[in-house]
Amino acid sequence: MDVTFSESVPMGGTYANGALVWNTPHEFTVDFTSHRSPTHDGDAHDVLVVARMKIPTSAMFRIVQAMSANIDRYEQQHGRITPGPPKEET
């Protein structure tokens, strides 16, 4: 497959550590987010939307299948993924 990147897509990618997902009867919308450090009061978190994708429902089904297969392969190679917040680097 010959893949071409749009000039607006950063070649190094864009970091996201969260996602918000909703749908209509015709498409899914996925906002990829970057959760920044807690605010000064320690309670609220700043969330920055770094990318928004609008995906037809038929394509979303195939994407979820591909993600599931990739997660299975990842866990076979590297061990089980445990859900939870990312660990703070020190």
The 8 nearest C-alpha neighbors of each residue, nearest first, counted from 0:
[[1, 2, 3, 4, 5, 65, 62, 61],
 [0, 2, 3, 4, 5, 10, 6, 8],
 [3, 1, 0, 4, 5, 10, 8, 6],
 [2, 4, 5, 1, 6, 0, 8, 10],
 [5, 3, 6, 8, 2, 10, 7, 9],
 [4, 6, 7, 8, 3, 9, 10, 2],
 [5, 7, 8, 4, 9, 10, 3, 12],
 [6, 8, 5, 9, 4, 10, 12, 13],
 [9, 7, 5, 6, 10, 4, 12, 13],
 [10, 8, 12, 11, 7, 13, 6, 5],
 [9, 11, 12, 8, 4, 13, 6, 7],
 [12, 10, 9, 13, 8, 14, 4, 7],
 [11, 13, 9, 10, 14, 8, 15, 49],
 [12, 14, 15, 11, 9, 49, 50, 8],
 [15, 13, 12, 16, 33, 49, 32, 31],
 [16, 14, 33, 32, 17, 31, 13, 49],
 [17, 15, 33, 32, 34, 14, 18, 31],
 [18, 16, 32, 15, 31, 33, 34, 19],
 [17, 19, 31, 32, 30, 20, 29, 16],
 [18, 20, 30, 29, 31, 21, 17, 32],
 [21, 19, 29, 28, 18, 30, 22, 27],
 [22, 20, 28, 27, 29, 19, 23, 26],
 [23, 21, 27, 26, 28, 24, 20, 25],
 [22, 24, 25, 26, 27, 21, 28, 56],
 [23, 25, 26, 22, 56, 27, 55, 21],
 [26, 24, 23, 56, 55, 27, 22, 54],
 [27, 25, 55, 56, 54, 23, 22, 24],
 [26, 28, 22, 54, 53, 21, 56, 55],
 [27, 29, 53, 21, 52, 20, 22, 54],
 [28, 30, 20, 52, 19, 51, 31, 27],
 [31, 29, 51, 19, 18, 50, 48, 32],
 [32, 30, 18, 50, 48, 49, 15, 17],
 [33, 31, 48, 17, 15, 18, 47, 49],
 [32, 34, 15, 47, 16, 46, 35, 17],
 [35, 33, 46, 45, 32, 47, 16, 44],
 [34, 36, 45, 33, 46, 44, 37, 47],
 [35, 37, 44, 38, 34, 45, 41, 43],
 [38, 36, 44, 41, 43, 42, 39, 35],
 [37, 39, 41, 40, 43, 44, 36, 42],
 [38, 40, 41, 37, 42, 43, 36, 44],
 [41, 39, 38, 42, 43, 37, 44, 36],
 [40, 42, 37, 38, 39, 43, 44, 36],
 [43, 41, 40, 37, 38, 44, 39, 45],
 [44, 42, 37, 38, 41, 45, 40, 39],
 [45, 43, 37, 38, 36, 46, 35, 34],
 [44, 46, 35, 34, 47, 43, 37, 36],
 [47, 45, 34, 33, 35, 44, 32, 48],
 [46, 48, 33, 32, 49, 34, 45, 35],
 [49, 47, 32, 50, 31, 30, 33, 46],
 [48, 50, 32, 31, 47, 33, 15, 13],
 [51, 49, 31, 48, 30, 52, 32, 13],
 [52, 50, 30, 29, 31, 53, 28, 49],
 [51, 53, 29, 28, 54, 30, 50, 27],
 [54, 52, 28, 27, 26, 29, 51, 55],
 [53, 55, 27, 26, 59, 52, 28, 56],
 [56, 54, 26, 58, 57, 25, 59, 27],
 [55, 57, 26, 59, 58, 25, 27, 54],
 [58, 56, 60, 59, 55, 61, 54, 26],
 [57, 59, 61, 55, 60, 56, 62, 54],
 [60, 58, 62, 56, 61, 57, 63, 54],
 [59, 61, 63, 58, 57, 62, 64, 56],
 [62, 60, 64, 58, 59, 63, 65, 57],
 [61, 63, 59, 65, 64, 60, 66, 58],
 [62, 64, 66, 60, 65, 61, 67, 59],
 [65, 63, 61, 67, 62, 66, 68, 60],
 [64, 66, 62, 68, 67, 63, 69, 61],
 [67, 65, 63, 69, 68, 64, 62, 70],
 [68, 66, 70, 64, 69, 65, 63, 71],
 [67, 69, 71, 65, 66, 70, 64, 72],
 [70, 68, 66, 72, 71, 67, 73, 65],
 [69, 71, 73, 67, 72, 68, 66, 74],
 [70, 72, 68, 74, 69, 73, 67, 75],
 [73, 71, 69, 75, 70, 74, 76, 68],
 [72, 74, 70, 76, 75, 71, 77, 69],
 [75, 73, 78, 79, 77, 71, 76, 72],
 [76, 74, 72, 73, 78, 77, 71, 79],
 [75, 77, 73, 74, 78, 72, 71, 79],
 [78, 76, 74, 73, 75, 79, 80, 72],
 [79, 77, 74, 75, 76, 80, 73, 81],
 [78, 80, 74, 81, 77, 75, 73, 71],
 [81, 79, 82, 78, 74, 70, 77, 73],
 [80, 82, 79, 83, 78, 84, 85, 74],
 [83, 81, 80, 84, 85, 79, 86, 17],
 [82, 84, 81, 85, 86, 80, 16, 17],
 [83, 85, 86, 82, 87, 16, 81, 17],
 [86, 84, 87, 83, 16, 82, 88, 81],
 [87, 85, 88, 84, 83, 89, 82, 81],
 [86, 88, 89, 85, 84, 36, 35, 83],
 [89, 87, 86, 85, 84, 36, 35, 16],
 [88, 87, 86, 85, 36, 84, 35, 37]]
